[in-house]
Structure formats: C-alpha cells, structure tokens
Amino acid sequence: MAIWQYDFSLVEKRSLEDLQAANQFIEREVLNEEPFWLYSNQDKNMFYELSQILGRNKSWCNEIDLYGSEESNCVEVVFNNDNKVVSVQARIDFSKPYENLLTKFASFCSLKELVIIDADNLLCVPPNGPAIDHTIRSSERWRNYHGINR
C-alpha cells in the first residue's frame, strides 16, 4: 500500500451475516477475512468482471489475481489450490480523480452482494460511490497526503 491509496477488504454479505460473531476474526485490529471466504466457498472467477473495470495484470504471486495496478487502483483476489477465494483487498488511489471508478466498483460490489469494509476502522461502508468517497476523504491518510502536497 502506498500513502496515496486507501484500503478496503471485501467479504461476501451472506457469510458476514451467517458468521455473526465477526469480532472473532479480528486480530490485532486487522480483519482476517479468510474464514468468511472459506465459509462462502466462492470461486475466484466471481471477480473476473473486474477486468472490464480495472483491467487484469500479472501479480507477483501465482495465488493472486490482480485487477488494476498495485501502484494505483487495484483489487487483489487471493485464492487457494482449488481456486477458492480466501481474501480480497481493494486499494483506491486518491492522488488522481477516482469518482467514476467508485461508481463502477460500488455497482460491482452490490451486484455480487459484497460488503465493503474500511480496512483502517473495520467498519462496513455502504456500496455507493459517495459513501466510499466520504470514507476516503474523512481519513487521516487523505489528510496527511494532501497536507504533504500543498
């Protein structure tokens, strides 16, 4: 993650609802989303449509499908030997305009019934562009970055 990126975790809504005791998957104030994905048993190809939004690129690791660019906007889908999702991380590059991307990203998450979780605060963010934008612009990371570049 770069100082100009904001991080989100994605989990399937059904698994989050079924595994109500979400706090058991928080370790050292970091969400461990693997139990949610193992419970939902989803194939990595459920994210293939992101290639239309972000493009698909080669990852440094064979067990990661990379949509977008690690240095800019991206979604990293980590999967196991059976091609089942074990983790999904999204990073939004706020050093350049990103509002159009947020609309497409939010629509994708709604369509796939994914919950967007603010990786810094571990709070669910509504799947709409303005809510995601508000989360980014309210962050200390945003303020620090824009304070440095003034």
C-alpha positions as CSV (number, residue, x, y, z in Angstrom):
1,M,0.0,0.0,0.0
2,A,1.2,3.5,-0.9
3,I,0.5,6.7,1.0
4,W,-1.8,7.7,-1.8
5,Q,-4.0,4.6,-1.6
6,Y,-6.9,3.7,0.7
7,D,-7.6,0.1,1.6
8,F,-10.8,-1.9,1.8
9,S,-11.5,-5.5,2.5
10,L,-14.3,-7.3,0.7
11,V,-16.4,-10.2,2.1
12,E,-19.5,-11.8,0.9
13,K,-22.6,-10.4,2.6
14,R,-24.1,-13.9,3.2
15,S,-21.0,-15.1,5.0
16,L,-20.8,-12.0,7.1
17,E,-24.5,-12.3,8.1
18,D,-24.1,-16.1,8.9
19,L,-21.0,-15.7,10.9
20,Q,-22.4,-13.0,13.2
21,A,-19.5,-13.2,15.7
22,A,-17.3,-11.2,13.4
23,N,-15.1,-10.0,16.2
24,Q,-13.5,-13.4,16.4
25,F,-11.9,-12.8,13.0
26,I,-10.3,-9.5,14.1
27,E,-6.7,-10.0,15.1
28,R,-4.6,-7.0,16.3
29,E,-7.1,-4.6,14.8
30,V,-6.8,-6.2,11.4
31,L,-9.7,-8.2,9.8
32,N,-8.9,-11.8,8.9
33,E,-11.4,-12.2,6.1
34,E,-10.3,-15.8,5.2
35,P,-12.9,-17.5,7.4
36,F,-15.7,-15.6,5.7
37,W,-14.4,-16.6,2.2
38,L,-13.8,-20.2,3.2
39,Y,-17.4,-20.3,4.5
40,S,-18.8,-18.9,1.3
41,N,-16.7,-21.2,-0.9
42,Q,-16.6,-18.9,-3.9
43,D,-14.5,-19.5,-7.0
44,K,-12.0,-16.7,-7.9
45,N,-13.8,-16.3,-11.2
46,M,-16.6,-14.4,-9.5
47,F,-14.3,-11.4,-9.8
48,Y,-13.5,-11.7,-13.4
49,E,-15.8,-8.9,-14.4
50,L,-13.4,-6.5,-12.7
51,S,-11.2,-6.9,-15.7
52,Q,-13.7,-4.7,-17.5
53,I,-13.4,-2.0,-14.9
54,L,-9.7,-2.2,-13.9
55,G,-8.0,-4.5,-16.4
56,R,-6.2,-7.6,-15.4
57,N,-2.5,-7.7,-14.8
58,K,0.2,-10.2,-13.7
59,S,0.7,-10.4,-10.0
60,W,4.0,-11.1,-8.2
61,C,2.3,-14.2,-6.8
62,N,0.6,-17.1,-8.6
63,E,-2.1,-17.3,-6.0
64,I,-3.3,-13.7,-6.6
65,D,-5.4,-12.4,-9.4
66,L,-4.6,-8.7,-9.8
67,Y,-7.1,-6.3,-11.3
68,G,-5.7,-2.9,-11.9
69,S,-2.2,-1.8,-10.9
70,E,-0.6,-2.4,-7.5
71,E,0.7,1.2,-7.6
72,S,-2.7,2.7,-8.3
73,N,-6.3,1.4,-8.2
74,C,-6.5,-2.3,-7.7
75,V,-8.3,-5.4,-6.4
76,E,-6.2,-8.4,-5.3
77,V,-8.1,-11.7,-5.1
78,V,-6.1,-14.3,-3.1
79,F,-7.1,-17.9,-3.8
80,N,-6.1,-21.4,-2.7
81,N,-5.1,-24.5,-4.7
82,D,-8.8,-25.2,-5.5
83,N,-9.3,-21.7,-6.9
84,K,-11.5,-20.7,-4.0
85,V,-11.2,-17.2,-2.7
86,V,-9.5,-16.7,0.7
87,S,-9.0,-12.9,0.7
88,V,-10.0,-9.8,-1.3
89,Q,-8.3,-6.4,-0.9
90,A,-9.2,-3.3,-2.8
91,R,-7.0,-0.2,-2.9
92,I,-8.2,3.2,-4.3
93,D,-5.6,5.7,-5.5
94,F,-6.7,9.1,-4.3
95,S,-3.8,11.0,-5.8
96,K,-5.9,11.4,-9.0
97,P,-9.6,11.6,-9.8
98,Y,-11.3,8.3,-8.9
99,E,-15.1,9.2,-8.7
100,N,-16.0,7.3,-11.9
101,L,-14.2,4.2,-10.6
102,L,-16.0,4.3,-7.3
103,T,-19.4,4.2,-9.0
104,K,-18.4,1.1,-11.1
105,F,-16.7,-0.5,-8.1
106,A,-19.8,0.1,-5.9
107,S,-22.1,-1.3,-8.6
108,F,-19.9,-4.4,-8.9
109,C,-20.0,-4.9,-5.1
110,S,-23.8,-4.5,-5.0
111,L,-24.3,-6.9,-7.9
112,K,-22.1,-9.6,-6.3
113,E,-23.5,-8.9,-2.8
114,L,-20.1,-8.0,-1.3
115,V,-19.6,-6.0,1.9
116,I,-17.0,-3.2,1.7
117,I,-15.0,-3.0,4.9
118,D,-12.9,0.0,5.7
119,A,-9.5,-1.6,6.5
120,D,-8.5,1.2,8.8
121,N,-11.6,1.3,11.0
122,L,-13.1,-2.1,10.4
123,L,-16.4,-0.5,9.6
124,C,-18.8,-1.5,6.8
125,V,-19.1,1.1,4.1
126,P,-22.4,1.3,2.0
127,P,-21.8,0.2,-1.6
128,N,-22.2,3.5,-3.2
129,G,-19.7,6.0,-4.6
130,P,-20.4,8.9,-2.3
131,A,-20.2,6.7,0.8
132,I,-16.8,5.3,-0.3
133,D,-15.6,8.7,-1.2
134,H,-16.6,10.1,2.2
135,T,-14.7,7.3,3.9
136,I,-11.6,8.1,1.9
137,R,-11.8,11.9,2.3
138,S,-12.5,11.6,6.1
139,S,-9.4,9.5,6.7
140,E,-6.2,10.6,8.3
141,R,-4.3,9.1,5.3
142,W,-6.2,11.5,2.9
143,R,-5.4,14.5,5.2
144,N,-1.8,13.6,5.6
145,Y,-1.3,13.1,1.8
146,H,-2.9,16.3,0.9
147,G,-1.1,18.2,3.6
148,I,2.2,17.0,2.2
149,N,1.4,18.1,-1.3
150,R,0.1,21.6,-0.6
